[in-house]
């Protein structure tokens, strides 16, 4: 995907959020491709607001962590 978007002439940097589970080998591949890796912690609702995730819905366990993107402050946002 990064290569396809770069071919369009995008001026925006690529950033991948990664938790500690992402192996160094994968991080190296990303860095070699010119993609920045930003380390993040998992994000979960506080205990009071947590619900049990059904066994077959475990694929959604990391969904909250995706909200970390809104913590990025080092990039300028421009609206056309």
LOMIRO-756262 format. One record per residue (C-alpha): residue in one letter; x, y, z negated. Coordinates in steps of 0.5 Angstrom, whole numbers, padded with zeros to 4 digits, always signed. Layout:
<recs>
aXYZ ...
</recs>
This chain:
<recs>
x+0000+0000+0000 x+0006+0005-0002 x+0009+0004+0005 x+0002+0005+0009 x+0001+0012+0005 x+0008+0014+0006 x+0007+0013+0013 x+0002+0018+0013 x+0007+0023+0010 x+0004+0024+0003 x+0008+0029-0001 x+0006+0026-0007 x+0010+0021-0012 x+0008+0014-0013 x+0007+0012-0020 x+0006+0005-0023 x+0004+0005-0030 x+0007-0002-0034 x+0006-0005-0040 x+0011-0009-0044 x+0009-0015-0040 x+0011-0013-0033 x+0018-0017-0032 x+0024-0013-0031 x+0025-0016-0024 x+0018-0013-0022 x+0020-0006-0025 x+0027-0007-0020 x+0023-0008-0014 x+0018-0002-0015 x+0024+0002-0017 x+0028+0000-0010 x+0021+0002-0006 x+0022+0009-0009 x+0016+0008-0014 x+0017+0011-0021 x+0015+0006-0027 x+0012+0009-0033 x+0011+0005-0039 x+0005+0005-0043 x+0002+0002-0049 x-0005-0002-0049 x-0011+0002-0050 x-0017-0001-0054 x-0023+0002-0057 x-0022+0003-0065 x-0025-0003-0069 x-0031+0000-0070 x-0033+0000-0063 x-0030-0006-0060 x-0034-0012-0058 x-0032-0019-0057 x-0030-0020-0049 x-0033-0026-0047 x-0028-0032-0045 x-0030-0031-0038 x-0030-0024-0038 x-0023-0024-0040 x-0021-0020-0034 x-0024-0014-0037 x-0019-0014-0043 x-0014-0009-0040 x-0020-0004-0037 x-0019+0001-0043 x-0011+0002-0041 x-0013+0004-0034 x-0015+0011-0038 x-0008+0012-0039 x-0008+0016-0033 x-0011+0022-0036 x-0005+0023-0040 x-0001+0025-0035 x+0001+0032-0036 x+0008+0032-0032 x+0004+0033-0025 x+0001+0039-0022 x-0006+0038-0020 x-0008+0042-0013 x-0016+0042-0011 x-0016+0043-0003 
</recs>
